[in-house]
């Protein structure tokens, strides 16, 4: 009988990068194996694990499915915002401020037409636009 033990403890600082690396090792995947299963190159996975790049939302959910873990372990602030879903969160925060879409967008220096598409979920905000929104409306962070 052979036993395989993982002596590595859960990371002290459970960042998405640290959790990805921990669960990849815990499930016995090499960098190459997990990267191929998700459809990315191993160098990209190394950058995610090294916290050099944020893990994109669709990639984080693919990793979570393969590793059989809660996807929220691999989501940063922006990905959590997208997961909420973002259109609901935008509406919640806007209504808490008592503003219409035009006023809300103007205060964050965002085009009304772009903002309206986000709130209706016709378009998804970029990471940069999310950061701009969160700087104006800190409640946007989940």
C-alpha positions in Angstrom: 0.0 0.0 0.0 1.3 3.5 -0.9 0.2 6.7 0.8 0.8 10.1 -0.6 0.8 13.0 1.9 0.7 16.7 1.3 2.7 18.3 4.1 2.3 21.8 2.8 -0.1 23.9 4.9 -2.7 26.3 3.5 -0.9 29.6 2.7 -0.8 32.2 5.5 -1.9 34.8 3.0 -4.6 33.1 0.9 -4.2 35.2 -2.2 -5.7 33.7 -5.5 -2.1 33.1 -6.6 -1.1 31.2 -3.5 -4.3 29.2 -3.4 -3.9 28.2 -7.1 -0.4 26.9 -6.4 -1.4 25.2 -3.2 -4.4 23.3 -4.7 -2.5 22.5 -7.9 0.2 20.8 -5.9 -2.4 19.2 -3.5 -4.3 17.7 -6.4 -1.0 16.4 -7.9 -0.9 18.4 -11.1 2.3 19.6 -12.7 2.3 23.1 -14.1 2.2 21.7 -17.6 -0.7 19.3 -16.9 -2.9 22.0 -15.4 -2.0 24.6 -18.0 -2.9 22.1 -20.8 -6.2 21.2 -19.2 -7.2 24.9 -19.1 -5.7 25.7 -22.5 -3.0 28.1 -21.6 0.8 27.9 -21.8 2.7 26.8 -18.7 4.5 30.2 -18.5 1.2 31.9 -18.1 0.3 29.6 -15.2 3.6 30.3 -13.6 2.9 34.1 -13.8 -0.5 33.5 -12.2 1.1 31.5 -9.4 3.8 34.1 -9.0 1.2 36.8 -8.6 2.6 38.6 -11.6 -0.7 38.6 -13.4 -4.2 38.5 -12.1 -6.1 35.4 -12.9 -8.8 36.3 -15.5 -12.3 35.3 -14.3 -13.0 32.6 -17.0 -9.6 31.1 -16.3 -10.1 31.1 -12.6 -13.4 29.3 -12.9 -11.8 26.7 -15.2 -9.0 26.1 -12.7 -11.6 25.8 -9.9 -13.6 23.2 -11.8 -10.5 21.1 -12.6 -9.1 21.4 -9.1 -12.6 20.8 -7.6 -12.5 23.8 -5.3 -14.7 26.8 -4.6 -14.0 29.3 -7.4 -14.0 32.2 -4.9 -10.6 31.0 -3.6 -9.1 32.0 -7.0 -10.9 35.3 -7.5 -9.5 38.7 -6.8 -11.6 41.9 -6.2 -12.3 42.4 -9.9 -13.2 38.8 -10.5 -15.5 38.7 -7.4 -17.2 41.8 -8.8 -17.8 40.0 -12.1 -19.0 36.9 -10.2 -21.5 38.8 -8.1 -23.0 39.5 -11.0 -21.6 42.9 -11.8 -24.8 44.4 -13.3 -26.7 43.8 -10.0 -23.8 45.3 -8.0 -23.7 48.4 -10.2 -27.4 48.9 -9.7 -27.2 48.3 -6.0 -24.4 50.8 -5.4 -26.0 53.4 -7.8 -29.3 53.2 -6.0 -27.6 53.5 -2.6 -26.2 56.8 -3.8 -29.7 57.9 -5.0 -28.3 58.7 -8.5 -29.6 58.0 -12.0 -27.3 56.3 -14.5 -26.2 59.5 -16.1 -25.2 61.1 -12.7 -23.5 57.9 -11.5 -21.4 57.6 -14.7 -20.5 61.2 -14.8 -19.2 61.2 -11.1 -16.9 58.3 -12.0 -15.8 60.0 -15.3 -17.3 57.2 -17.4 -19.4 57.6 -20.5 -23.1 57.2 -19.8 -23.6 54.9 -22.9 -20.8 52.6 -21.7 -22.1 52.5 -18.1 -25.7 51.8 -19.3 -24.4 48.7 -21.2 -22.7 47.5 -18.1 -25.7 47.9 -15.9 -27.9 46.0 -18.5 -25.1 43.3 -18.7 -24.8 44.0 -22.5 -21.0 44.7 -21.9 -18.6 43.8 -19.2 -16.4 46.4 -17.6 -12.6 46.1 -18.0 -10.3 45.8 -15.0 -9.2 49.4 -15.5 -12.8 50.7 -15.6 -13.6 48.6 -12.5 -10.7 50.2 -10.6 -12.0 53.7 -11.7 -15.4 52.9 -10.4 -14.1 51.5 -7.2 -12.0 54.6 -6.6 -15.1 56.7 -6.9 -17.5 54.3 -5.2 -15.5 52.1 -2.7 -18.7 50.2 -2.0 -18.3 48.6 -5.4 -15.8 46.2 -3.9 -17.2 42.9 -2.8 
